[in-house]
């Protein structure tokens, strides 16, 4: 099984994401890098979630980084 590491951008901070990845509230406002670049001014604080995907299923959070505008 080859998993792909993807950065997901979200203005939502989810401290429980490592235990509740599938049901995390970040998925309600999840952006790709391109979408983040064009919407970065919409929110003062962003979080970059590095997530390993198995196909379309998120499997593991490897890193969370906070970015402020």
C-alpha positions as CSV (number, residue, x, y, z in Angstrom):
1,X,0.0,0.0,0.0
2,X,1.5,3.4,-1.1
3,X,0.1,6.3,0.8
4,X,0.3,9.9,-0.5
5,X,1.2,12.8,1.8
6,X,-1.1,15.8,1.2
7,X,-1.2,19.2,2.8
8,X,-4.7,20.3,3.7
9,X,-5.3,24.0,4.6
10,X,-8.0,24.9,7.0
11,X,-8.9,27.9,9.2
12,X,-10.2,25.4,11.8
13,X,-8.0,24.2,14.6
14,X,-8.7,20.7,15.6
15,X,-6.6,19.5,18.5
16,X,-8.3,16.1,18.4
17,X,-7.6,15.4,14.8
18,X,-5.1,12.6,15.5
19,X,-7.9,10.6,17.2
20,X,-10.9,11.7,15.1
21,X,-9.4,12.2,11.6
22,X,-12.4,10.9,9.7
23,X,-14.9,13.1,11.6
24,X,-12.7,16.2,12.0
25,X,-14.4,19.6,11.6
26,X,-11.6,20.7,9.3
27,X,-13.3,18.8,6.4
28,X,-16.0,21.5,6.5
29,X,-13.5,24.1,5.4
30,X,-10.6,22.2,3.8
31,X,-8.6,23.8,1.0
32,X,-5.9,22.8,-1.4
33,X,-2.7,24.9,-1.6
34,X,-4.0,26.8,-4.6
35,X,-7.4,27.5,-2.9
36,X,-5.5,28.6,0.2
37,X,-3.4,31.1,-1.8
38,X,-6.4,32.8,-3.3
39,X,-8.4,32.8,0.0
40,X,-5.6,33.3,2.5
41,X,-6.9,36.8,3.5
42,X,-10.3,35.4,4.4
43,X,-9.1,34.2,7.8
44,X,-6.4,35.6,10.2
45,X,-5.2,32.1,11.2
46,X,-4.7,29.0,9.1
47,X,-3.6,25.5,9.9
48,X,-1.7,23.2,7.6
49,X,-2.5,19.6,8.2
50,X,-0.1,17.1,6.6
51,X,-2.2,14.0,6.1
52,X,-1.4,10.6,4.6
53,X,-4.1,9.4,2.3
54,X,-4.8,5.8,1.1
55,X,-6.6,6.7,-2.2
56,X,-9.3,9.1,-1.1
57,X,-9.3,8.0,2.6
58,X,-7.3,10.1,5.1
59,X,-5.4,7.6,7.3
60,X,-2.8,9.5,9.4
61,X,-1.9,13.0,10.5
62,X,1.9,13.5,10.3
63,X,2.2,17.2,11.2
64,X,0.1,20.3,12.0
65,X,1.5,23.8,11.4
66,X,-0.1,27.1,12.4
67,X,0.2,30.1,10.0
68,X,-1.0,33.6,10.6
69,X,-1.6,36.4,8.1
